[in-house]
Amino acid sequence: MVSIQKEGYIETGKIKNNKKTGKWKYSYENGRLYQVGRFKNNLETGNWKVFHPNGFLRQTGKFKNGKIDGLWKFYHENGILYGLGKAEEGNFQGVWKWFFPNGQIHTIRNYENGKLVYVDFAKNFKGNDIDKGTIKNGNGTLIVYETQILKDSILEVLNYKDGQIK
């Protein structure tokens, strides 16, 4: 068993033939669990969990050969679901839903092979439609809103080309 001090956290697990293997734990400097999962031949594998500094679950999902694969769920610091969707071989795939800290749906985005193709809709915390941007067939803009505090402020406007941020 080895412990490795990194910037802001400590990694603990086994190394075999200079590769991470088996269960690994990452802890914040205060000792609270940051993330936990398994490695095989230095690649993440199986179920992983990541935690907020307050101890609540931040995200959970699976890795296959070091890439996200399967259902992934993300949580706000208050423990309420923040987002969910599926990944295949490291890429977002299909419908991804995002929520406000009160559980109300914020946006639905659609991906193909890791590329954002279109946004179904975006709502503000009052449930009213808001500008989602111009994404069509992976091209255009995506408007990203503040979702942690319930107000309609824009964090950034991202430009996409062929489903990727340019």
Order of alpha helices (4+ residues) and beta strands (2+ residues): beta-beta-beta-beta-beta-beta-beta-beta-beta-beta-beta-beta-beta-beta-beta
